[in-house]
Amino acid sequence: MMKIVSAVAVVIAAIPATPAMASHAPAAPAAGRAAVPARAADIGGDFTEPGVRIRATPRLNGYVRGLGNPGDGYTWNGGQSFADPVTCPNGDVKDHWTYVINDRTRVEGYVSDCFIRERP
């Protein structure tokens, strides 16, 4: 098996780039507009209730690192997880947690999606 994989790698490495391959390159951005990828700092929102627990893990028994309050704001920090279900104030049950950074306190951790809302 090792010899076959090595032979395939050598064959692939030996294939020269052709003009046809260049046609698959990404298109240039429209004139006057630069292509700007979304950044984590662009994704966020606010806490919907006072005293929202920011946890080390997406679990109801996870260590509480700090609290989030309306007006603090949060920045999405690249993680989401399905874990312990939580009953929201409106009666919905959600098992989705988001990893956030509190914009005011800089505390980071998991928050149940029951208690955050994204910026419009």
ABEGO torsion letter per residue (X at the ends): XAAAAAAAAAAAAABBBBAAAAAABBBBBBBGBBBBBBBAAABEEBBABBGBBBBABBBAABBBAEBBBBGAEBBBAGBBBBBBBBBBAAGBBBABBBBBBBAAAGBBEBBBAAABBBBX
